[in-house]
């Protein structure tokens, strides 16, 4: 079963210490790459939305070689609590995810 993209992003972040938007794109390309919503701009909107409500937070900020801002994100305790809405087969993601 494929998750809605926003929840899949949250799930992916929960399995890693921190991820950038480019790392998220690379990790999810095989699952969502053929969908029209799978664009950098849409991923960035999902990340901004999840950050605004406190599900994720920025862990690192830097500039790439072109001078573009790079951000890495990690899941918050509130974000972990939202994973309880995932189907049971998706909830096995670490110690806090089962809360």
Secondary structure, DSSP 8 states (H G I E B T S, - for coil): ----HHHHHHHHHHTSS-EEHHHHHHHHHHHHTTSTT-SHHHHHHHHHHHHHTTSEEEEEEEE-TTS-EEEEEEE-HHHHHHGGGS-GGG--SSTGGG-
